[in-house]
Amino acid sequence: MIILLVSVIVFFSVRYLLLRDRIPAEIIQADEFPVIFPDYMGITVPVNNAPLNFKILEQAKYGLVVFSNPENKKIIVRSDNLKITIPLKRWRRFLEATINQDYTVDTYCRNEKGRWIKYKTYSNHVSGDKIDRYIAFRHINAGYILWEKMGIYQRNLENFRKIPILRNDNTGKNCMNCHTFCNNNPEKMVIHLRRPPSGTLLYNNGEVKFINTGTTYTMSPGVYPSWHPDGNRIAFSVNLIRQKFPAAGKNNIHVYDIASDIVVYDIEKNIITTCPELSTGNLENLPVWSHSGKYLYYITSPGYDENVPDTSVKYDLLRIVYNAADGSWGGVDTLLTARQTGKSISFPEISPDDKYLIFEMSDYGYFNVYAQTSDLFIMDLESFEYTELPVNSGEAESYHSWSSSGRWILFVSKRMDGLYSNVFFCHIDSAGDVSKPFVLPEKDPDNYLSMIQNYNRPVFITDKVTVGGRTLARAAYNKVIPVEFDPNVDIDALSGATRIEHDVTKEHTN
């Protein structure tokens, strides 16, 4: 009798659920698309992407959404709170069955009068170009407040799992950033720690070292890094960074340099080197290697002058030839100038095939996360022609990164509320054309409204960083390894010619 009763209950429960998921027979057809948050309409998504959960922002009590592909495979999701949460396993199977095709989305809502409304159908495209499994980024408070809680995190893009790589509650609540990887490889990473314990954590194929990249011949330790593709060299800028807090204008924080040069750290030799072209009286900054290793791209501006208005400080885009076989440098090419654009250029990033360069431009300066005028541009490295990427908004776009395949790019944008930086993705094809950007999916769409930390400097990595935070923290409290300055460099040719005693505990904003 008990077994029979249980069977009856299960039967009617399943039947009830099927009836509730059934598409209503009588509906009112709307002439507009549904209002949803986030905006996941008309986008291209990778086949291995996490579910695109969203919330219906219509005046309704119930929602029902039907995802359909050309083979008539469907996912039906109903919701009593208008949050559309897609089951992970069903979503994976659905995307795999829709590779290089479009799927449609039909949205039905039941209003307070009990009437069902069907909104206009929209579609998305599923790309067979897989996205890298992880991104790494810094979480930091929005606005200018103390870094009581800060960390370098990684997020699995195939699901919603976010775990810390290193949090600052393990390192004396100091400032940390400039997490950088070699060719998107999670086994080759550097992380800077500002304030004690101060130094650079170098994780290299299972080995962790804590090094002081500052020398008596450089103005600071390394700040903005870029790995050479050979995995044995890292280019760093060295910067004397300052900040201002304007009382008026669009930007309430201005980060700038009074001096900066570029150096290269040889991991095997533990030597910092440079050349006269990268260490002039100008402000050389933000180095990035081509993926062939033949060129080092960077930006530069005339030397700091306290009598020159901040709004007049604008950076040009240059590159210099490099020979990895013997470490020698060649000629410098000027690719694009502030005089040509009327803007300031910053954060160049090269595609894995060395065909394209994406960079930021703003009205002035280079630290664009606070610059509302910051937009993204793309340059063809054969013709050196450039154009604005069709991904920009009225808020700051910055901190972009290429996937290892070169078919996906990410960037951060404050377009959601003007305050918080969120991560957006878009597909880019071989011709440099990009799809409509979409925000990093969250399991609960309300998380976008409750999050109180920025996504800072997100970068693609091909897999999970496996070294533990405790291992990195222990290394940070070991004896720091000093680097040596290259004795073969003519010091008198450098802007840092004066021998200075460097304080490695000095903080740098990044």
C-alpha positions, 0 to 999 in steps of 0.5 A: 500500500505504501509503495502504491501510494508513493508511486501515485504521488510520483506519477502526479508530481511528474505529470504536474511538472510536465503540464507546468512546462507545457507551452500555453495554448492561448497566448498574446503575441507581443511586438517587442523583444523581452527585456532581460538582464544581462543582455544575451540577445544576438551574441556569439557564444563558445561551445564550451561556455557556461550557461547564460542565466538571466532574469526577465525584467517584464511585469509578470508572475511566471516565466517560461523560456524555450531554447531550440536548435535547428535539429529541434532539440530544446531546453525548456526552463520555467521560473516562478521568480523570472530568473532563468537558470539553465541546467549545466549538463543539458546546456552542454549537450545543447551547445554541442548539438548546435555547433556553428549554428544559431539557436532561437530563444522564445520567451513567455510570461504570465502577467498578474491577470493570468494572461500569457504573452509571447515576446519576439523570438531572438537568436544566438550563434554557437561557435565551434571555436572553444574559449580558454577554460579559465580567466585570472583576475584581481578582485579589488574594491570599487572607488578609492578605498583601502584594499582590506580584501583583495586577491588574485582569483581564477574563474572556470568559464565552463561553469561558475566556479571561482577560486582564489589563487592568492588572497592578501589575507595570507600576505599581511593584507598588502596590495597585489597585482600584475598577474601575468602568464606566458602564452596563457600558460597557468604554469608560468606566472608572476604576481607582484606584491606591494608593501611587505612582503614586497617582491615578485612571485615567480611561478615557473613550471612547479617552482616558486621564487620570490625575487626583488626586481629592483636594482640600484640602477633602476628607479623601481622594481618591475611594474607592468610585465610581459613574458617573452614567448620563449618563457625565459625572459620577462619585460617589465616597465619600471615606474615612479607612479603618482596619483591625483584626486581632481575636485572637478571633471569626469575622472576623480582619480588620475594615475600618472608617472613622473618617470618610467623605463623598460627593462628585461629580466632573464630568469635563468641568469637572474639579470635585469638588462635594458638598452638606451632606446628603452631607457631615455628621458621619455616615459617608456611604458607598458611593454608587450612582446610579439608572439614571434618574440621578434618585437617588443611593443610599448608606449612612450610620452615626453618626459614629465614636466610639472608645468604641463597640464595632465590633459596634455600628456599623451602616449605614442605606440612604438616597437623595437626589434629584438634578437632572442638568440643573443639578446641584442636590440635593433631599430625602433619603429613609431607605429601611431602617434598622439599627434595623428589620433588626438588621443593617448594610446595605452595597453597594446596587446598582440594577437597570437598570430601577430596579425592584430594589435588591440589597444586603448585610447583615451583623452590623456594619460595611460591608466585608463580604468578610471578614464570614462573616455577610454575605448578599444581599437584594433590595428592591422599589423601588416597595413598599420591601419586601425579602427575602433572596435564596435564594442565600446560604450559610454563608459570606460573600456579597458584591460583586454586580453586575447585567448590562446587561439586568437578567436576570443577577446575579453575586456572590462567595462563599467557600462553596467553602472558606471562604477564597477568593472565587469568582464565581457567577451566577444568572438573575433574572426580571421578578418578582425571582425568581432561579435556583440560582447556579452558579460561573464555569466553568473549562476544567479543574475542578481549577483551583478547587483550585489557584487562590490568588487571590480574585476581587474586585469582579467587574462585568459589562461588555458587551464587551472592554476594548480599552485596553492595560495599557501605555497605562494604565501610561504614563498613570499615570506622566504628570503627575497632573491635580489636580481643583478643589473647587467654589467654589459649595459652602458649605464651612462646612456640611461635615464636611470644613470644616477645610482640610487638606493631603492626602497623595495617597500615602496607602494605602486598603484596598479 
